[in-house]
Amino acid sequence: MDSIEPFDSFWRDRREAHEALYRSMRDDGYRPNGAVEHDPETWGEFVHSLEPLVVVGRDGELLWTEGFGRLCVAKLLGVESIPVYVLCRHERWQRVREQLDGTERGACTPGVERYRDHPDVPTPVR
């Protein structure tokens, strides 16, 4: 387990960047990562232009793979939603999305309809 970084060195190296992220999100709200100018002195190697990354499980569960810092700060500040990139979706979940896509509310079976308001479901027909 030598490849796992000890928490104290992890926190020491990243604390300033996370504190800057907290202040920025508190003062300016959530801004897309690519639209923010990052101070290399503060952010160093931890900066990139991607939004947090998720994969979607078989029942629509969002599984975070990257962007935990932004997610945690957003949750601390009560931000209701943030943009993410979906890396992949489970086959079963993709079939649910396809059944809901372009259909009116109530047109699918109750087992599928329960996902109508899921954040990864295409906008319903109005």
Backbone as a chain_set.jsonl record, in Angstrom:
{"seq": "MDSIEPFDSFWRDRREAHEALYRSMRDDGYRPNGAVEHDPETWGEFVHSLEPLVVVGRDGELLWTEGFGRLCVAKLLGVESIPVYVLCRHERWQRVREQLDGTERGACTPGVERYRDHPDVPTPVR", "coords": {"N": [[0.808, -1.199, 0.0], [2.083, 1.185, -0.427], [1.631, 3.011, -2.426], [-0.506, 4.597, -1.81], [-1.258, 7.794, -0.793], [-0.457, 9.354, 2.271], [-2.932, 10.776, 4.452], [-2.378, 13.248, 5.795], [-0.319, 14.472, 4.268], [-1.617, 14.602, 1.834], [-3.762, 16.353, 2.448], [-2.351, 18.65, 3.268], [-1.076, 19.393, 0.88], [-3.241, 20.042, -0.724], [-5.028, 21.659, 0.615], [-5.003, 24.532, 0.515], [-5.857, 24.999, -2.113], [-8.46, 23.881, -2.032], [-9.639, 25.497, -0.098], [-9.576, 27.937, -1.45], [-11.282, 27.303, -3.551], [-13.669, 26.939, -2.107], [-14.1, 29.584, -1.105], [-14.368, 30.952, -3.545], [-16.646, 29.688, -4.7], [-18.516, 30.246, -2.741], [-18.612, 33.053, -2.84], [-19.046, 33.684, -5.562], [-20.757, 31.816, -6.602], [-21.454, 28.636, -8.221], [-19.347, 28.051, -10.866], [-18.726, 27.025, -14.196], [-15.97, 24.846, -14.624], [-14.14, 25.23, -16.761], [-14.534, 27.908, -17.326], [-13.318, 29.41, -15.456], [-10.618, 31.339, -14.301], [-7.624, 30.103, -13.213], [-5.347, 30.403, -10.582], [-2.081, 29.591, -10.916], [-0.264, 29.385, -8.814], [-1.808, 28.756, -6.588], [-3.426, 26.584, -7.432], [-1.835, 24.844, -8.932], [-0.914, 21.63, -9.993], [-3.478, 20.613, -9.871], [-5.483, 21.54, -11.476], [-7.873, 21.512, -14.128], [-9.929, 21.544, -17.086], [-12.292, 20.168, -17.033], [-15.631, 19.303, -15.999], [-17.026, 17.79, -13.004], [-16.916, 14.181, -13.117], [-19.082, 11.473, -13.831], [-20.431, 8.143, -13.648], [-23.257, 6.218, -14.629], [-25.262, 4.04, -12.894], [-27.016, 0.811, -13.003], [-29.6, 1.292, -12.006], [-29.878, 3.976, -12.265], [-28.299, 5.281, -10.436], [-26.005, 7.808, -9.557], [-22.625, 7.709, -9.873], [-19.795, 8.986, -8.656], [-16.726, 9.778, -10.183], [-14.701, 11.571, -10.515], [-13.861, 14.851, -9.43], [-14.536, 15.267, -6.808], [-13.841, 17.217, -4.918], [-15.055, 19.619, -5.861], [-17.703, 18.763, -5.81], [-18.084, 18.254, -3.022], [-17.637, 20.806, -1.885], [-19.698, 22.239, -3.143], [-21.922, 20.9, -2.027], [-21.544, 21.539, 0.703], [-22.084, 24.254, 0.578], [-24.707, 24.293, -0.129], [-25.49, 24.179, -2.803], [-27.742, 23.324, -5.282], [-27.597, 21.868, -7.732], [-25.096, 20.768, -10.049], [-23.153, 21.005, -13.064], [-22.176, 18.048, -14.821], [-20.032, 15.645, -16.435], [-21.058, 12.801, -18.123], [-19.599, 9.762, -18.15], [-20.185, 7.077, -18.835], [-23.006, 4.862, -19.195], [-24.919, 2.349, -17.585], [-26.159, -0.488, -19.353], [-28.839, -1.286, -18.803], [-29.877, 1.01, -17.588], [-29.654, 2.793, -19.7], [-31.576, 1.791, -21.443], [-33.897, 2.462, -20.007], [-33.762, 5.263, -20.143], [-34.066, 5.581, -22.922], [-36.662, 4.623, -23.269], [-38.116, 6.603, -21.958], [-37.476, 8.888, -23.356], [-38.808, 11.371, -25.32], [-41.409, 10.645, -24.81], [-44.694, 11.21, -23.457], [-45.617, 12.212, -20.132], [-46.649, 9.572, -18.075], [-46.932, 7.73, -20.095], [-45.364, 5.476, -20.068], [-44.541, 2.312, -18.433], [-45.243, 1.987, -14.862], [-42.87, 1.249, -13.494], [-40.872, 2.321, -15.061], [-41.682, 4.974, -15.335], [-41.203, 6.075, -12.833], [-38.708, 7.134, -12.931], [-38.853, 9.476, -14.294], [-38.231, 12.153, -13.502], [-35.53, 12.084, -13.08], [-32.17, 13.311, -13.028], [-30.635, 12.497, -15.242], [-32.301, 11.922, -17.307], [-33.658, 12.53, -20.49], [-35.209, 15.691, -21.357], [-38.67, 15.801, -20.817], [-41.478, 15.542, -23.13], [-43.603, 18.28, -23.517]], "CA": [[0.0, 0.0, 0.0], [2.95, 2.351, -0.467], [1.193, 3.955, -3.45], [-1.556, 5.455, -1.254], [-0.68, 8.961, -0.141], [-0.982, 9.579, 3.625], [-3.902, 11.866, 4.467], [-1.827, 14.549, 6.201], [0.381, 15.103, 3.139], [-2.669, 14.889, 0.853], [-4.468, 17.56, 2.878], [-1.401, 19.77, 3.258], [-0.839, 19.78, -0.509], [-4.459, 20.467, -1.422], [-5.88, 22.494, 1.463], [-5.111, 25.9, 0.017], [-6.688, 24.979, -3.319], [-9.851, 23.64, -1.65], [-10.128, 26.693, 0.581], [-9.815, 28.931, -2.503], [-12.493, 26.863, -4.237], [-14.785, 27.243, -1.212], [-14.326, 31.037, -1.119], [-14.842, 31.324, -4.877], [-18.015, 29.214, -4.886], [-19.341, 30.991, -1.777], [-18.745, 34.451, -3.259], [-19.454, 33.846, -6.96], [-21.602, 30.711, -7.037], [-20.782, 27.592, -8.993], [-19.016, 28.438, -12.239], [-18.108, 25.899, -14.905], [-14.528, 24.781, -14.402], [-13.422, 25.798, -17.89], [-14.754, 29.349, -17.402], [-12.644, 30.029, -14.315], [-9.17, 31.508, -14.405], [-7.017, 29.485, -12.038], [-4.029, 30.888, -10.201], [-1.193, 28.425, -10.855], [0.372, 29.319, -7.493], [-2.743, 28.105, -5.665], [-3.997, 25.351, -7.945], [-0.774, 23.95, -9.38], [-1.222, 20.481, -10.846], [-4.82, 20.103, -9.62], [-6.463, 22.231, -12.303], [-8.205, 21.043, -15.472], [-11.121, 22.245, -17.547], [-13.454, 19.287, -17.0], [-16.565, 19.297, -14.88], [-16.97, 16.479, -12.347], [-17.23, 13.046, -13.97], [-19.899, 10.434, -13.211], [-20.99, 7.044, -14.428], [-24.625, 5.988, -14.161], [-25.471, 2.619, -12.642], [-28.166, 0.133, -13.618], [-30.862, 1.869, -11.549], [-29.791, 5.427, -12.356], [-27.48, 5.886, -9.392], [-24.865, 8.57, -10.054], [-21.406, 7.272, -9.207], [-18.777, 9.999, -8.918], [-15.401, 9.239, -10.454], [-13.754, 12.682, -10.489], [-14.506, 16.11, -9.071], [-15.055, 15.163, -5.445], [-13.658, 18.498, -4.223], [-16.108, 20.533, -6.297], [-18.963, 18.225, -5.29], [-18.159, 18.46, -1.571], [-17.802, 22.236, -1.61], [-21.052, 22.601, -3.566], [-22.844, 20.389, -1.01], [-21.379, 22.361, 1.91], [-22.679, 25.569, 0.358], [-26.124, 24.149, -0.453], [-25.754, 24.278, -4.24], [-28.678, 22.237, -5.575], [-27.15, 21.019, -8.835], [-23.894, 21.215, -10.751], [-22.993, 20.252, -14.312], [-21.227, 16.926, -14.803], [-19.879, 14.871, -17.665], [-21.38, 11.39, -17.948], [-18.625, 8.942, -18.878], [-20.883, 5.935, -19.422], [-24.249, 4.451, -18.538], [-25.205, 0.92, -17.602], [-27.101, -0.846, -20.431], [-30.221, -1.287, -18.313], [-30.28, 2.404, -17.396], [-29.799, 3.412, -21.021], [-32.886, 1.375, -21.971], [-34.899, 3.289, -19.317], [-33.673, 6.6, -20.756], [-34.624, 5.515, -24.267], [-38.116, 4.486, -23.162], [-38.682, 7.878, -21.524], [-37.136, 9.949, -24.305], [-39.825, 11.731, -26.299], [-42.753, 10.197, -24.454], [-45.393, 12.072, -22.517], [-45.749, 11.707, -18.762], [-47.68, 8.552, -17.913], [-46.998, 6.846, -21.265], [-44.552, 4.275, -19.839], [-44.946, 1.513, -17.28], [-44.881, 2.654, -13.602], [-41.479, 0.965, -13.159], [-40.037, 3.246, -15.829], [-42.151, 6.345, -15.048], [-40.652, 6.59, -11.571], [-37.443, 7.808, -13.237], [-39.148, 10.605, -15.178], [-37.576, 13.385, -13.06], [-34.118, 11.818, -12.814], [-31.375, 14.306, -13.746], [-30.022, 11.977, -16.456], [-33.349, 11.579, -18.271], [-33.917, 13.65, -21.413], [-36.351, 16.543, -21.039], [-39.919, 15.208, -21.336], [-42.329, 16.313, -24.031], [-44.587, 19.059, -22.742]], "C": [[0.853, 1.265, 0.0], [2.472, 3.397, -1.467], [0.084, 4.881, -2.952], [-0.901, 6.559, -0.442], [-1.272, 9.131, 1.257], [-1.865, 10.826, 3.641], [-3.271, 13.206, 4.813], [-1.063, 15.219, 5.068], [-0.606, 15.439, 2.023], [-3.343, 16.212, 1.207], [-3.56, 18.789, 2.839], [-1.215, 20.3, 1.837], [-2.069, 20.394, -1.175], [-5.328, 21.449, -0.643], [-6.076, 23.898, 0.902], [-6.002, 25.965, -1.224], [-8.158, 24.776, -2.969], [-10.439, 24.832, -0.898], [-10.419, 27.803, -0.425], [-11.079, 28.58, -3.285], [-13.725, 27.196, -3.394], [-15.112, 28.743, -1.257], [-14.913, 31.483, -2.463], [-16.301, 30.926, -5.073], [-18.973, 29.936, -3.941], [-19.623, 32.401, -2.301], [-19.356, 34.61, -4.649], [-20.42, 32.779, -7.447], [-20.796, 29.692, -7.816], [-20.563, 28.113, -10.408], [-18.388, 27.228, -12.919], [-16.591, 25.974, -14.811], [-13.729, 25.433, -15.525], [-13.539, 27.308, -17.992], [-14.02, 30.112, -16.301], [-11.161, 30.175, -14.611], [-8.562, 31.014, -13.104], [-5.622, 30.051, -11.808], [-3.104, 29.685, -10.071], [-0.482, 28.275, -9.513], [-0.499, 28.544, -6.506], [-3.113, 26.71, -6.142], [-2.961, 24.355, -8.437], [-1.262, 22.868, -10.31], [-2.669, 20.02, -10.741], [-5.877, 20.703, -10.53], [-6.644, 21.54, -13.652], [-9.519, 21.701, -15.856], [-12.382, 21.388, -17.514], [-14.357, 19.582, -15.811], [-16.417, 17.941, -14.187], [-17.471, 15.367, -13.282], [-18.043, 12.013, -13.187], [-20.118, 9.295, -14.2], [-22.367, 6.79, -13.832], [-24.853, 4.49, -14.076], [-26.776, 2.096, -13.201], [-29.515, 0.707, -13.197], [-30.809, 3.395, -11.509], [-28.955, 6.08, -11.276], [-26.282, 6.576, -10.027], [-23.649, 8.205, -9.219], [-20.285, 8.228, -9.605], [-17.435, 9.337, -9.137], [-14.321, 10.313, -10.387], [-14.519, 13.948, -10.112], [-15.079, 16.111, -7.667], [-14.932, 16.48, -4.681], [-14.76, 19.477, -4.57], [-17.466, 20.069, -5.777], [-19.112, 18.52, -3.801], [-18.363, 19.929, -1.22], [-19.203, 22.689, -2.001], [-22.083, 22.124, -2.539], [-22.761, 21.206, 0.278], [-22.092, 23.701, 1.789], [-24.158, 25.49, -0.046], [-26.462, 24.344, -1.92], [-26.595, 23.07, -4.639], [-28.244, 21.321, -6.706], [-25.911, 21.634, -9.474], [-23.801, 20.431, -12.05], [-21.958, 19.141, -14.136], [-21.093, 16.383, -16.214], [-20.206, 13.425, -17.318], [-20.416, 10.586, -18.816], [-19.276, 7.749, -19.557], [-22.127, 5.635, -18.585], [-24.38, 2.929, -18.636], [-26.249, 0.653, -18.694], [-28.557, -0.75, -19.975], [-30.726, 0.147, -18.124], [-30.482, 3.092, -18.749], [-31.134, 3.028, -21.649], [-34.006, 2.177, -21.311], [-34.929, 4.678, -19.943], [-34.335, 6.605, -22.133], [-36.141, 5.365, -24.248], [-38.769, 5.814, -22.8], [-38.484, 8.999, -22.539], [-38.262, 10.165, -25.31], [-41.224, 11.247, -25.974], [-43.384, 11.161, -23.455], [-45.482, 11.392, -21.16], [-46.895, 10.714, -18.694], [-47.74, 7.549, -19.055], [-46.22, 5.549, -21.085], [-45.088, 3.502, -18.635], [-44.547, 2.237, -15.999], [-43.433, 2.427, -13.198], [-40.504, 1.891, -13.876], [-40.404, 4.69, -15.494], [-41.532, 6.92, -13.777], [-39.334, 7.326, -11.773], [-37.631, 9.088, -14.05], [-38.372, 11.873, -14.794], [-36.098, 13.196, -12.705], [-33.265, 12.803, -13.607], [-30.704, 13.798, -15.03], [-31.047, 11.564, -17.512], [-33.567, 12.782, -19.183], [-35.18, 14.42, -21.025], [-37.612, 15.956, -21.641], [-40.643, 16.15, -22.299], [-43.354, 17.044, -23.191], [-45.823, 19.298, -23.542]], "O": [[0.368, 2.324, 0.398], [2.866, 4.56, -1.37], [-0.233, 5.864, -3.622], [-0.106, 6.307, 0.463], [-2.492, 9.058, 1.408], [-1.592, 11.803, 2.944], [-3.596, 14.212, 4.182], [-1.153, 16.437, 4.918], [-0.448, 16.452, 1.342], [-3.476, 17.091, 0.356], [-3.989, 19.859, 2.409], [-1.198, 21.511, 1.618], [-1.932, 21.191, -2.103], [-6.271, 22.011, -1.199], [-7.203, 24.389, 0.829], [-6.809, 26.884, -1.364], [-9.022, 25.432, -3.551], [-11.621, 25.137, -1.053], [-11.399, 28.532, -0.274], [-11.856, 29.466, -3.64], [-14.721, 27.686, -3.926], [-16.271, 29.122, -1.429], [-15.84, 32.293, -2.506], [-17.105, 31.724, -5.554], [-20.117, 30.206, -4.305], [-20.752, 32.883, -2.211], [-20.101, 35.559, -4.894], [-20.861, 32.829, -8.596], [-19.599, 29.869, -8.041], [-21.503, 28.564, -11.063], [-17.614, 26.493, -12.305], [-16.008, 27.054, -14.909], [-12.741, 26.119, -15.262], [-12.731, 27.939, -18.673], [-14.104, 31.339, -16.235], [-10.525, 29.247, -15.11], [-8.944, 31.459, -12.022], [-4.822, 30.159, -12.737], [-3.319, 28.84, -9.202], [-0.135, 27.162, -9.116], [0.007, 27.772, -5.691], [-3.116, 25.761, -5.358], [-3.184, 23.147, -8.367], [-1.942, 23.145, -11.299], [-3.061, 19.105, -11.466], [-7.06, 20.403, -10.371], [-5.682, 21.046, -14.24], [-10.153, 22.351, -15.024], [-13.444, 21.85, -17.933], [-13.907, 20.047, -14.764], [-15.761, 17.043, -14.715], [-18.338, 15.594, -14.125], [-17.738, 11.714, -12.032], [-20.005, 9.465, -15.414], [-22.615, 7.109, -12.669], [-24.665, 3.761, -15.05], [-27.55, 2.841, -13.801], [-30.48, 0.618, -13.956], [-31.595, 4.032, -10.808], [-28.901, 7.308, -11.197], [-25.625, 6.025, -10.91], [-23.649, 8.375, -8.0], [-19.88, 8.266, -10.767], [-17.04, 8.448, -8.383], [-13.144, 9.993, -10.219], [-15.696, 14.09, -10.445], [-16.002, 16.868, -7.367], [-15.809, 16.825, -3.889], [-15.341, 20.101, -3.681], [-18.284, 20.885, -5.352], [-20.164, 18.99, -3.369], [-19.173, 20.255, -0.352], [-19.832, 23.448, -1.263], [-23.016, 22.858, -2.213], [-23.786, 21.529, 0.877], [-22.635, 24.219, 2.764], [-24.788, 26.522, -0.278], [-27.609, 24.645, -2.251], [-26.217, 21.929, -4.372], [-28.494, 20.116, -6.652], [-25.707, 22.847, -9.443], [-24.312, 19.314, -12.137], [-20.989, 19.29, -13.391], [-21.937, 16.631, -17.075], [-19.693, 12.886, -16.338], [-20.409, 10.706, -20.041], [-18.969, 7.437, -20.708], [-22.272, 6.086, -17.449], [-24.002, 2.316, -19.635], [-27.126, 1.484, -18.928], [-29.402, -0.199, -20.681], [-31.868, 0.456, -18.462], [-31.403, 3.893, -18.903], [-31.76, 3.851, -22.316], [-34.972, 2.54, -21.982], [-36.0, 5.207, -20.237], [-35.079, 7.527, -22.466], [-36.831, 5.913, -25.108], [-39.859, 6.119, -23.283], [-39.257, 9.957, -22.564], [-38.625, 9.256, -26.056], [-42.137, 11.419, -26.781], [-42.685, 11.841, -22.703], [-45.429, 10.167, -21.053], [-47.987, 10.982, -19.197], [-48.524, 6.602, -18.994], [-46.394, 4.614, -21.867], [-45.969, 3.973, -17.917], [-43.605, 3.029, -16.022], [-42.816, 3.318, -12.615], [-39.435, 2.203, -13.352], [-39.52, 5.54, -15.382], [-41.358, 8.134, -13.669], [-38.889, 8.06, -10.89], [-36.648, 9.713, -14.448], [-37.904, 12.593, -15.676], [-35.493, 14.074, -12.089], [-33.597, 13.108, -14.752], [-30.245, 14.611, -15.832], [-30.694, 10.925, -18.503], [-33.651, 13.917, -18.713], [-36.103, 13.858, -20.435], [-37.645, 15.643, -22.832], [-40.449, 17.365, -22.284], [-43.911, 16.477, -22.251], [-46.759, 19.934, -23.056]]}, "num_chains": 1, "name": "protein.A"}
